[in-house]
């Protein structure tokens, strides 16, 4: 449906999302946390499109499904498997192309000499999702860190 904004300019109104759509979209970040933290990388295809782009604002991008998996594996290596993702304050809004899932992240990573150091990564995510023939998938992910830190694989 096309309508006009308060200035008379045309724009496409986003279609409404059903309760089922919202539940399926809400499960994407939660499933990502579990798949990533437990090393279930083969299931990332259930979350992302093949051409997904994850942008770390002001730092760089991971392009494509294979890059998402490589980064998750690298993170597990850097932390000796001690990486945990916690998301909260999720809200979902319809967009003309699908939906946007907004949420906060607390990333707990145990790194450093003999894994004694700790780094907490916090920030805001927006996952731009689309409906595909096999369900909702993340097409673009934007992560704005509160204290930007360049991951070793983007240096």
C-alpha positions, 0 to 999 in steps of 0.5 A, spaced: 500 500 500 502 506 498 500 512 502 503 519 503 507 522 509 505 529 512 509 533 507 505 529 501 511 525 499 509 518 497 511 512 501 510 504 502 506 503 508 509 496 512 505 491 512 502 488 519 506 482 522 502 477 525 503 474 532 506 468 529 511 472 525 513 476 531 515 470 535 519 467 529 523 473 528 524 474 536 527 467 536 532 469 531 537 473 535 535 468 541 537 462 536 543 466 534 546 466 541 545 459 542 548 456 536 554 461 536 555 460 544 555 452 543 558 452 536 552 449 532 555 453 526 551 448 521 544 451 523 546 459 522 543 458 515 536 457 519 538 464 521 541 468 515 540 469 508 546 467 504 548 474 502 547 477 509 551 483 511 553 484 519 556 491 520 560 493 526 558 501 526 565 504 524 569 498 524 567 494 518 563 488 515 562 481 515 559 479 508 556 473 507 553 466 511 560 463 510 563 470 514 558 469 519 560 462 521 568 464 520 567 470 525 563 465 530 568 460 530 574 465 530 571 468 537 570 461 540 578 460 538 580 467 541 576 465 548 577 458 548 569 457 548 568 462 553 563 467 549 556 468 551 551 472 548 545 475 552 540 479 548 534 483 552 529 489 550 527 486 544 522 490 540 520 488 532 517 493 527 514 492 520 518 495 514 516 495 507 521 489 506 520 485 512 521 487 519 527 490 524 528 487 530 531 492 535 535 489 541 541 490 546 547 485 547 551 484 553 557 479 550 561 476 555 568 474 553 573 471 557 580 472 554 587 474 556 593 470 559 590 464 561 583 466 560 584 471 566 582 477 563 574 479 561 571 483 556 564 485 556 561 488 549 555 491 550 551 495 544 545 495 540 543 491 534 538 492 529 537 485 525 533 487 518 529 481 516 526 478 510 521 473 509 523 467 505 520 461 502 523 457 508 521 462 513 524 469 516 532 470 515 536 476 517 539 479 511 542 485 514 545 486 521 547 492 524 551 492 531 553 499 534 557 498 540 557 502 546 565 502 546 567 500 539 572 494 539 575 492 533 575 484 533 582 481 531 579 478 524 577 485 522 584 488 523 
